Amino acid sequence: MTVHLHRVVVRHAGRTLVDVADVHLEPGRAVTVVGESGSGKSLLAHAALGTLPAGLAVHGAMSIDGVPHDVGDQAGRRPLWGRTLALLPQEPVLALDPTMRVRDVVAEGAPTFARDRRAARRAALERLAGLGVAHAAGAYPHQLSGGMAQRVAFAAATIGEAPVLVADEPSKGLDVAARDDLAALLRRHVEGGGVLLTITHDLDLARALGGDVLVMREAEVLERGPVEQVLTTPTHPYTARLLAAEPARWAKAWMRDGGPPEGSPLLVHAEQVTRTLGGRRLFTGLDLDLRAGDRVALTGPSGSGKTTLGRVLLRRHPVDSGRVTHHDLARRRGRAPVQQLHQDPTQSFPAFVPLRAALGDAVRRHGVAPGRLEELLGTMRLDPGLLERRPGGVSGGELQRLAIIRAMLLHPALLLADEPTSRLDLLTQEETLDALMGQVEQQGTALLLVTHDTSLAHAVADREVVLPGGVTTPTAVLAGR
Amino acid sequence: MSTGAPAGTATTPPDVTDGDRTDQDGAAPAALPPVTDGGVGRAVLLLLVRRALQAVGVVVAVTTACFAIMHTLPGDAAYRIAAGRYGYDFVTAASAEAVRAELGLDRPPWQQLVGWWGDAARLQLGTSLVTGADVRHEVLHGLGHTLQLAGLALLLASVLGIAAGAAAAHRPGGAVDRLVGTWVVLARSLPPFVVGLLLVVLLAVQAGLLPVAGSGTPAHAVLPALTLAVGLSGLVARVTRDAVVHVRSSEYVRFAQTRGLGAGAVLRRHVLRNVGTTLVAYLGVQALVLVEGVIVVESVFAWPGIGHTLVHGVFWRDVPVIQGTAIALALAVVAVNTVVDVATLLLDPRPRETAVVA
């Protein structure tokens, strides 16, 4: 099975979103499209599948094993879904019906499902067993960890034996271990003679998949070629920029080797801290001192308790035993020395309130000096006009920078940044963290960075606290039943 | 209930290090115990026990309140009961004393209250002070009629509302959607007595299809039920539409489509059940509103339901009748809530509250 795409163009309201001359997908060779958000890489994949939303003008031709198809006729490929073309969705937890057991979701995609349900169910169990998640067959999606949900979604997507698999940002929200796991599954599909098209902004995933890579920006393919060539010796300056945006290659003024200056005052003293969650021990006997200007990363796989530890150190979560003492971090009028930055800024701003009002509340409550807000907007290269919009009207990166401004306006002594860039693409992540760390450096703020990205932790932090995670099985979720 | 032991490895204290370490998460899935949903049956049982306790509490609260009303009413209860039995003109001090002795009204109030609770526990609700009829019989009679009416109304509203809502959701913003939207506003803005009178004028008086009011034949139930259903169907349509639009735009429906499931299979296997979780809870609330809110409609159509019984009980200060209807209505609330909770628990496996899971 081979797939060729010729001159695929997607337009909306006069803007060209995708304009790609040709893409060849061959069995046994992975093709990965990388690029920032809004580059059109996802639209290209969905145009090929026929899953674009209505309202977009789509043109182009494609052939599947020599049979021509009109890309503009999106409904035309519907009969191929599941049997010839399959989609591995983003965020598998959301892609599984919350009211249905995992084995039933997988079974309904089996080719025999309509004729023989029992055979379909057997096939589903076999496939789940082959992926090492047989024990989850009777579970519901909310009982699965992120990595398990990814395997279940993979089983559901591939049980129809479709030779062409399209994976749309499949590593979103996965920690390193789960991502490596996913890469192995996708490679297995390719090695079995399958066709694979992966869309991602995760260059490590592209490297792990091998094959060819296409670099997209502003609707066009800028560079293409074998992964090892394009991602080591890029010819296009944009690809070089993309590579330089990986945290492992950062060279920023605020990066440093040592810690804060000797004799910096102690802010947080944690002694023999233990905490359990849902019958599972997250950490025991933890000792940690935080001084002014410290930069500490809390890392570990999903569900290992990184965020809980951060909030325990902020004394916003109770401990089971041990003690957390704060020094001079008390909240007073005009002074809020402990701030937190959340993973998803859309949830930390009220959806229907203009941003100026949302930030203005913080300014008034804490008596922030006039002009300070405008100054920070300038430092972060944000147009003050953005403030008239609502949170939904600005990009994810812009909103996270506004959240940084909201936190740093108050000159915090301690900032907890909880996966602040895990939803952003590489370039936006670099821009956002650069903005954040510029302020942290300038104000001498102590930073607790929660992340599952070890290279990011290395780039930003002086020290790391690694939570091993233990067993993140649903039995822990169900403890007590 | 015992807390399951945390599975797997002993927790090691995390070190503060500079080095990176890789985790072996998911390396040995074969050794993991199977994931099961465990206690759905148990959760249902717990829920039933809790609701049963609630029912007892409700009955105690209602009977106590009625007892208090009885004792704070002006005048002597023995005289009132005697008057109810023999007529006002034939009440003498002697007959009042006879009643007092017979019913134990000379006992201390707390003993009377315990006796009152005992009667309520055996569902002996006494006799009407006015008609002398058995209150249990009166209440059951009224409740039966009301449940008939409410049930029929709910059925009509569900059929009309779900059909209209699903049609509107087919193309959000389309002509059908706007038409249904108008219907929702109209149906909600007309009070039931206006709708009732309109229907009487149109269907009974002008067209002569149905009886104007009263009871006795199934045809008599249609107009009052339709009156209730009109207002309700608008709300059901609205809720159905939003739920269907929401579910159909969900990731799991899109994933089902790209896995090759046909439109019918997606509807049966994914849309219905997920819309059902929203709708069942909503219809439950509406059923309660119906049972308690039918008084106006029962009055318009002279329907001998429980609202009718209650209104007359209040009007004649007939405390046993008030108590009987109050208990019946309170228990109906508990019963409907129980049905909704069990249905939701069976439809939606996600734990809804910690009390059910723990």
Interface residues (C-beta under 8 A of the other chain):
Chain A: L49 T51 W81 G82 R83 L85 A86 L87 P89 Q90 E91 L94 A95 L96 D97 P98 T99 M100 R101 E108 G109 G132 V133 A134 H135 A136 A137 G138 A139 Y140 H142 Q143 L144 G147 M148 A153 A156 A157 I159 G160 D175 V176 A177 A178 D181 T276 G279 R280 R281 L282 F283 T284 G285 L286 D287 L288 G300 P301 T454 H458 R463 E464 V465 V466 L467 P468 G469 G470 V471 T472 T473 P474 T475 A476 L478 A479 G480 R481
Chain B: M1 T3 G4 A5 P6 A7 G8 T9 T11 T12 P13 P14 D15 V16 T17 D18 D20 R21 T22 D23 Q24 D25 G26 P29 A30 L32 P33 P34 V35 T36 D37 G38 G39 R42 S250 E251 Y252 R254 F255 A256 Q257 T258 R259 G260 L261 A265 R269 H270 R273 N274 T277 L347 D348 P349 R350 V357 A358
